[in-house]
Amino acid sequence: MNRRTNIFRRMSRPEGPARLADVTDRLEHAQGLDGVIRGLSVAVRRVLRPGPVKDALHGVPAGHPAHPPLTDMPMGFWMSAAVLDLMPGGRRAAGTLVAAGLAGAVPTVLTGIADWASLHREQQRVGLVHAAGMATASTLYSVSLVARCQGRDAAGRAFGYAGLSALLVGGYLGGHLAFRQAAGASHADQVGHLVTLGWHDLCAADELPDGWPVHRRLGYIGLFVLRTGDDIHVLADRCSHLAGPLHQGRVVTDDNADVCVICPWHGSTFRVQDGAVVHGPATARQPAFETRVTEEGTVQVRPY
């Protein structure tokens, strides 16, 4: 028994230097950052109130997060400037690209702050260090631009390459957020993969309370079910933003008299009729189902 225990212990602790991914994984559990995160999150929520500006920063009008594609601007400009700095005669063009990257960093930062304030704590820890890396890069490129404008080309290039190093670190952490922690991805159940075509029995209509959402299951999928009078609305229960339970949310009526549900975790608002996003931080439509009631009083559903 002791021998087996030792074998498993050796297997669980691989020797050698830690991989970069392992270091980043540990960053997710860096509780020492939580005090700063709490203060910054409260400040952002106080300044950025729900409304059209906040929705635009999240990317609701576009249907997907606005921050990730905007990061291509400063990163693309600054990496191109680094290439031009290696070529003869590229001084002026490199300076122009550095300035363009700084201009592109402004909307990128604003959208990033809006998204960061509505993430889970593990994501916020990585996001805080990601933001610090990008802020360092922006500062170094600002100093680089000043040096170039003063004719100190060697210093400008040096600060530019220092900024590029910080940019690569920040970019790696941004990739970890997007691809390992799925920040910005839709967390709603993929109905098309999990539900077969056709109508499916769900529950008896008379067991549904009027005006109060309940949770029901259809195979592997949890469903948000709301009856309002003779109408029955069904959505995937996992919020597309970060998988919050919609059936625990608050049912409201928006300015257009449409019935909506507000996710209890981060406040994303969806129209229950078709799952459309009314307010962010969610940007992806909530999967919705058609409904009907049979003569026997059974509610049946099928994906749109």
Residue, then its C-alpha position, 0 to 999 in steps of 0.5 A: m500500500n505504501r509503495r502505491t501511495n509513493i508512486f501516485r505521489r511522484m506522478s502528481r508532482p512532476e519534476g523540472p521547471a514549472r511550465l508557463a501555463d502552470v504559473t498562470d494557473r497559480l495566478e488564478h488562485a492569487q488571493g493577495l490580489d483580491g483586495v485591489i480587485r474589490g476596490l477597483s470593481v466597486a469603482v467601475r460599477r459606480v462609474l459605469r451604470p447600466g445603460p446604452v454606454k455600458d452595453a456598447l462597451h460590452g459589445v451588445p450591439a455587435g453580438h459578441p464582446a468588443h474588447p478582443p477584436l479591439t486588442d488587434m489594433p494596438m498589438g498590430f501597430w506596435m508589433s509592426a513598429a518593432v519590425l520597421d525599427l529593424m529596417p533602414g529608413g523605417r524611423r518615421a513610419a515606426g513612429t507613426l505606428v507607435a502613435a496609432g497604437l496608443a490611440g487604439a489603446v484607448p477604446t481597448v482599455l475602456t472595453g476591457i475595464a467594462d468586461w473585467a468588472s463582470l467576471h468571476r474572481e479567478q478571471q479577475r485575478v488574471g485580468l488584473v495582471h493582464a491589465a498591468g502588463m498592457a498598462t506597462a506596455s502603453t507607458l513604455y510606448s508613450v515614452s518611446l514616442v516622446a523620445r522619437c519626437q525629440g530625435r532620440d531614435a536609439a532611446g525610442r527604439a529601446f523603449g519600444y522593444a521594452g514595451l513589446s516585451a510587456l505587450l507579449v506578457g500581457g497578450y499571453l495572459g489575455g489569451h489565457l483569459a479567453f481560451r483557458q478561462a473562457a472569458g467572453a465565450s458563450h456559456a449557455d448550453q449548446v442546444g443544437h448539439l444536445v437536443t434532437l429535432g422535433w417536439h419533446d415532452l417537458c412537464a405538465a402545464d398546470e404545475l407551472p406557477d404563473g409569473w414565477p420562473v422554475h427550473r426543468r430538465l430536458g435530458y442533459i440541459g437545464l431549462f428556464v421555464l416561465r408561464t405568463g397567463d396562457d403563454i409559456h416561455v422556455l430558455a436554456d437556463r445557463c446564462s450565456h455570459l458566465a453560466g448563471p442560473l436564470h431561473q433564480g433571476r428577477v422577471v421584469t418588463d422592459d421599456n418596450a413592454d417585453v417580459c425579460v429575465i435578469c441573471p442573478w450573477h452579473g445582471s445580464t438581461f434577456r427577453v424571454q420570448d426569444g432569448a435576445v440580449v436586452h442589456g449586457p454584460a452578456t452579448a450572446r443570445q440565450p438559446a430559446f425554445e418553441t413551446r406548445v401544450t397538448e390536449e392532455g396538458t403536457v408542455q412540449v418544447r423544441p429548439y428554434 
